[in-house]
Amino acid sequence: MGKIDLHLSIDADLLKRAEAAGVDPSEALEAALSSLPDQGVHDQGSAFRGDDAAAEARAAAWATENAEAIKDYNRRIAERGVFGEDWRRW
């Protein structure tokens, strides 16, 4: 895959320190992004690559892990309604 131009903001002092140390900001960013794990809760790498199967697997795992809380939330809403529902005019 080819490279693209990207506009980023960076702290001026940090950029000066990097340049003084001979660090190329583009190479440093690529190295940092390529070191991201390929799986796990905090992995967004597969989402960047368009890996729909991995995204669906993460969503299914999240739903399973949070099923009890979702069930409880839905029960409370069914019993009490949503906050401010009585003031809503639409």
C-alpha positions as CSV (number, residue, x, y, z in Angstrom):
1,M,0.0,0.0,0.0
2,G,1.3,3.5,-0.9
3,K,1.8,6.4,1.4
4,I,-0.6,9.4,1.7
5,D,0.0,13.0,2.8
6,L,-1.5,13.6,6.3
7,H,-1.8,16.9,8.2
8,L,-1.1,16.5,11.9
9,S,-0.6,18.9,14.8
10,I,2.3,18.4,17.2
11,D,3.7,20.2,20.2
12,A,6.4,22.5,18.9
13,D,8.8,21.7,21.7
14,L,8.4,18.0,21.1
15,L,9.1,18.4,17.4
16,K,12.3,20.4,18.2
17,R,13.4,17.6,20.6
18,A,12.7,14.9,17.9
19,E,14.6,16.8,15.2
20,A,17.5,17.5,17.6
21,A,17.7,13.7,18.3
22,G,17.6,13.0,14.6
23,V,14.2,11.4,14.7
24,D,12.0,11.7,11.5
25,P,8.5,12.3,12.7
26,S,6.9,10.4,9.8
27,E,9.0,7.3,10.5
28,A,8.4,7.6,14.2
29,L,4.6,7.7,13.7
30,E,4.7,4.7,11.3
31,A,6.8,2.7,13.8
32,A,4.4,3.5,16.6
33,L,1.3,2.6,14.6
34,S,2.8,-0.6,13.2
35,S,3.6,-1.7,16.8
36,L,-0.1,-1.8,17.7
37,P,-1.3,-5.3,18.6
38,D,-3.3,-7.1,16.1
39,Q,-5.9,-8.2,18.6
40,G,-7.4,-7.3,21.9
41,V,-9.8,-4.9,23.4
42,H,-7.8,-1.8,22.6
43,D,-6.9,-2.9,19.1
44,Q,-8.2,-0.6,16.4
45,G,-5.7,-1.8,13.8
46,S,-8.1,-4.2,12.1
47,A,-10.7,-1.5,11.9
48,F,-8.2,0.6,10.0
49,R,-7.6,-2.2,7.6
50,G,-11.3,-2.9,7.1
51,D,-11.3,-6.3,8.8
52,D,-15.0,-6.7,9.2
53,A,-14.8,-10.2,10.7
54,A,-12.5,-9.0,13.5
55,A,-14.8,-6.0,14.1
56,E,-17.8,-8.3,14.3
57,A,-15.9,-10.7,16.7
58,R,-15.1,-7.7,19.0
59,A,-18.7,-6.5,18.9
60,A,-20.0,-10.0,19.8
61,A,-17.5,-10.4,22.6
62,W,-18.5,-7.0,24.0
63,A,-22.2,-7.9,23.8
64,T,-21.5,-11.1,25.6
65,E,-19.4,-9.5,28.3
66,N,-22.0,-6.8,28.9
67,A,-25.2,-8.8,28.4
68,E,-26.3,-8.7,32.1
69,A,-25.8,-4.9,32.3
70,I,-27.7,-4.4,29.0
71,K,-30.5,-6.6,30.3
72,D,-30.7,-4.6,33.5
73,Y,-30.7,-1.3,31.7
74,N,-33.5,-2.4,29.4
75,R,-35.5,-3.6,32.4
76,R,-35.1,-0.3,34.1
77,I,-36.1,1.7,31.0
78,A,-39.2,-0.5,30.5
79,E,-40.2,0.1,34.2
80,R,-39.3,3.8,34.6
81,G,-39.1,5.1,31.1
82,V,-36.3,7.5,30.0
83,F,-35.2,10.6,31.8
84,G,-37.2,13.6,30.8
85,E,-39.8,11.6,28.8
86,D,-42.6,13.5,30.5
87,W,-41.2,16.9,29.3
88,R,-40.6,15.8,25.8
89,R,-42.9,17.5,23.2
90,W,-42.1,15.4,20.2
